[in-house]
Amino acid sequence: MDAQLELPLRLHRMLAPDTGENFCWSPHSVVSTLGLLASAARGSTREEMAHALRAEPDEDFLARLEELAGRTVTPTDEVDFAVANRLWADERLPLREQYRRRISRLPGSQVRTTAFRAAPERARQEINADVSEVTRGLIPELVEAGTIDSDTVAALVNALYLRTPWNKAFEERDTAPKPFHGPAGTGSVPTMRVNGLLGYAHLEGWQVVRLQARGSVEALVLLPDAELARAEPALDHARLRRLVDAPEPKQVELLLPKFEVTGSAELNDPLAALGVREAFTPAADFTGLTDEPLRISTALHESVLRVDEHGLEGAAATAAMMRLTSLTEEPEPLRVEVDRPFWFLVRHSDSGDVYFLGRVAHP
């Protein structure tokens, strides 16, 4: 299952086509939900999902998610991290016991029942309350009114929350207004400053700065030499991999705006563009979950990412609703002033799992 860079880049192009706007989303959350769906799919429905995930149809997707969960952030007194996988099922929907047992073994996973058909609005409120609890209130309403109706019988939901401090914090006293040259013109934004040994590279028309955070989390600032509107479309998977892998320790003075970016999207069309089509039709085969004929009606995603002097905080949630069918210091620091649109990528430094991918066009 490609939870690294290729699938995130492909989906980013579909979710955030307007390079002049802020956008944030969580590859980890979307890929996890797709893995949960693939594990319940059979036949050509499973083949399409496996192809989108760059995996083989006979792969054990739940085992892969379990393996990924073992190489992730460990919560501490300083680091708050939570991942929840939920299978919500109607009280009268007969589930395969094997699927119920397997998903329940995933860290943070549960199977919950609710009265989808008898009380769809109550079911919606229960799902939203659970997502809000996991995301510490940052995503209070993932599922909007009207998304669940009496034909809905199940939902697969992934929620993610991460809050972690920088290894080397920005000093609040150094934050000052600086110009930022965005698509709509130049404005003044609160800009943080840090001077120290950071990962740095400048290649292929991009500067990359790596910031280390607690819990084996790292953030990468990707600042193009040219306008982001021109540089982003030219960024392919191979180039992004080279950029992410390139930074080496150097003495860097980094000026970075404080920012908060959000994103929300319906995933039906983007997933169809990746080849996941049958799952949304009456031909869908989810008999790994139940013998009842199910198809995906709506797939939703929402994400929030905040960055300030102390660290970063992010939350994301993805839901698929299912219904019946019919190290070396330099003498002088390099100065990197992030005064124009840039990318911000947050990942686990050991596994490479991408938690958040954001475009900051106007902080």
N, C-alpha and C positions, 0 to 999 in steps of 0.2 A: 504494500500500500504506500503510495508516494505522498507522505505527509511532510516532505521537505520543501523544495522550492519550485519544482515544475508545475504541479497542480495549483499551488497558490498563485503563481504568476498567470496561468491560463484563466483561472477564475477571476482574478483581479481585473483583467481586461474586460470581462463581461459585466462585473458588478459595478465598476467605477470607470465608465468610458470617458467622462468629462474631466480632462486633466486640470481644469481650472477650479475644481471644487475639492474641499476636504472630503476624505472618506476613510473609514477604518472598518476592518472586519477581522474575524478570527479563522485562519485556515485550520487550526486545531479543532475548533468546534464543528466546522462544516465537514471536514474529513472524518471526524469521529462519528457524526450522525450518518454519513454515507456508508461508513463501515458497519454500523449497526443495521442499517437497511440491507446492505449486501449480505450480511450473515443470515438474514431471514428470507432472502430471495432465492429462487430456484430457476433453472432453465435459462432462457435467453434474457430474462430480467436480471439475473445474477451476472450473466456474461457482460451485459452493458455496463453494470456498475463496476465490475472488476476492471473492465477496459478503462473507464474513467479514472479509477484509482491506480492504474498502471500495475495491476496485479493479475494473477491467474484465477480463473473462476473457482478452482478447487481449493483456493487458499482458505485457511481458517481465520476469518476476519476478527472474530472475538479474541482468538489467541494473540493476534497481532496487536489489538488494542490493549490487551492485558500486559503484553511485553512492553508496550510504549508507556503504560502507566507505571511500570517499574523503573523507568528511566526518566523521571520527571522531577519537578520541584518538590522538595520536602519542607512542609510548613515548620516554622520555628517561632520564637517570640517576636522576631523581626519580620518574618515573611509569612504572609497570609495567602494560601493557595487552596483552591477547591475546584474539583471537577465532579460533576454529577451527570450520570446517564440514567434516564428514566424511560421505562416502557409503561405508558398509561394505557390501560385497556378497559373497555366497557365491561361492566359486571357480568354481562351475559355472553361475552366473547370467549369461546373455548380456546385456550392457548396450549401450544405444545409444551409439555413439561420439560423437555430437553432444552428448549430455547429459554424458558423461564429460569431454569437452573444456571445455564451458561451466562446469561446476562447478569444474573444476581451475583455471580462471582467476580465481576469486574469491580475494581475499587470505586466506591462512590455510586454504585449502581443499585437500582431498586425496580421492582415491578409493582405498580400501584393500580388499583381499580377505581373507577369512578363511573357515574351514571351518564355517559356520553349521550345515549339515545333518549333517556328519560329527562335529563336536566343538563342540556348542553352548555348553558351559561354558567351553571355552577362548576362544571368540568373545566371550562375556560378559566374561571377564577382560581380554581385549585392549581392548575398548571402554572398560571402567572405568579401565584403566591410562592410556589416552590422555586421558580426561577429567580424571583426577587430575593428570596432568602439566600440562595446560593451565591448570587451576584452582589450581595450586601446592599441591595436596594438600587443598584445602578441601572438595572433593567426591570422596572416594575410591571411592564405590560408588553411582553413579547407577542402574545396572541391577542389580536384586536377583536373587538366585538364583531360578530357575524362570521368569523373564520370557522368556528365550530358550530355544526348544526346537528339535527337528530340523525343524519346519515353517517356522522363521524363515529367510529368505533374504537380507534386507537391513535396514539401519538408517540413517536420516538423523539425524545428531547435531550439535548446536551447543553449543559450550562458550565461556564468557566469563570473563575475569578482569580486575579493575581494582583497582589500589592507587595512591592519589595523596595527597599532602599538601595541607593547607589553604594558601591564600595567606596568611592570617593565622591562625597556630596558636593554639590554646588553651594557656595556661601550665599545666603540670602542678601547679605550686605553688598554683594557684587552685582545683584540683579538691577538692571537699569533700562530705561526706554531706549530702544535702538530702531533704526529704520528697517522695514521689511518690504521688499519689492514684490508684491503679489500681482495676480492677473488684473485686479481692479485698480492698481496704482500703488503708490508707496504710502505706508502708514507707520506709526510708531507702536511697537509692541514690547512688553516686558521681556528682556533678554537676559538669560543666565550666563554665567561665566565660570569656567574651571580651567586651571592650568596644571597639567600633570602628565604622567606617563599613561598614554591612552593608545589603543590600537588605531593605526592610521595607514591609509593607502590612497594613492592618486593614480588612477589608470583608466583607460578607455573612456575618458571624458567625464569621470565621476570622482569626487572625493568621498571616502568612506571613513567614518570614525566609529570605533567600537567602545561602548561604555559597559563596564561590568557592574552587575547588581548582585545582591545576595541571593542565595538559593540556586546558584549555577544558572542565573539568567543573564543574558546579554542583550543590549540594544544596539542597533546599528543605524547611524544617520547616513543616508545616501544623498549627497548633494551634487547635482549635475553641474558641469561647467556651463552648458547651454540652458536655455529655458526648459523647464520640466515638460512643457507641452510638446517639445520636440524630442527630448531625451527619453521620456518614458515609453513611447511607442516602439523605440528602437531597442529596448531592453529585452533581450531574449533569455531563455533559461540558462544557456551556457555562460553568457556574460554576467548574469546575476550571480551565478555560482562563483565565478572568478572574483567578483567584487566582494562577496561575503567572506570568502576565504583569504582575501589579500591582506587585511590589516596586520601590521607588525608594531610592536611597542616603540613609540616615539614620544618625545616631549611635545605636547600639543596644547595650545590655548584655544579652547572651544567656546564659541559664543552661540548659544542655542535658545530659541524662543521657548518660553513656557507655552504649553498648548493643551487643548482638549479637543479631540476629534471623535466623531460618531459615525455610524453607518447602519443603515437598515435596508433590507432587500428581500424580495420574493425570489426564491431560488429555482422556481419551475423552469423558466426559460434558460437561465445559465446552465442548469444541469442537462437540459435537453440538448444544448449546444455542445456539451461534452459527450453526448451519445446516450445519456440516461433518458430514454423516451418511453419505453414500454411500461415502466413503473407507474406512469401517470394515466395509463389506459386500462380499459377492461381486460386486456390480455395479460396484465401484471400477474406475476406468480410469487406470492409471499407465503407459500405453504410451509416454509420453515418455521413460521410464526403460528399459523393456524390453518385449518382446512377451509375456513371461510374465505370467499373470494374478496381480496382487498386490493385497493390501488391507492397511490398517494394522491390526495386532493390538493394540498398546498404545502410548500416547504418555505419556512421563514427563517430570517437571520437578523440579529441585531448585535451591535458592538459599541463599546465606549472605551477610549484610551485617554488617560490624563498623565501629563509629564510635568514635574516641577523640580524645585531645588533638592527635594528630599528623596525622590525616587519616581517610580511609575506605578500606576494603578489602572487595571483594565478588567473589563467584564464582557462576556459574549454569551449568546445563547442561540441555538438552532433547533427548530422543531419541524418535524414532518408529520402532518396530519394524514390519517389513513381512513378511508371509508369503504364500505361494501360496494361492489359493483353490481350493478347488474353487472624585547627587554633593554634596549640601549638608549640612554638619554642623549639628546642633542644639545649642543651648547646654547642654541637659541630655539625657543619653541616654535613649532609650526602654528600659524594662526588660521583657524577655520571659522569663518563668520557665516553662520547660516542665516542669510538675510534675503532669501528667496525660496520659492517652493521646493520641498524636499520629501523624501521617503523616510519612514521610520519603521524598522522591523524589530520585533521582539521575539526571541527564541530561547530555547533551552540550549545552553552551550555544549552539553555533552551529547544529547541525542540529535540536535539540530531541528527539533520539532518547532514549527513556527506558531507562536501563540497569537500574535497580532501583526498585521501589516497595515500601515497607515500612510496616506498621502496628506501632507500639510501644505495647503495652498495659501491659506490666510490664518495664522495662529489666533 
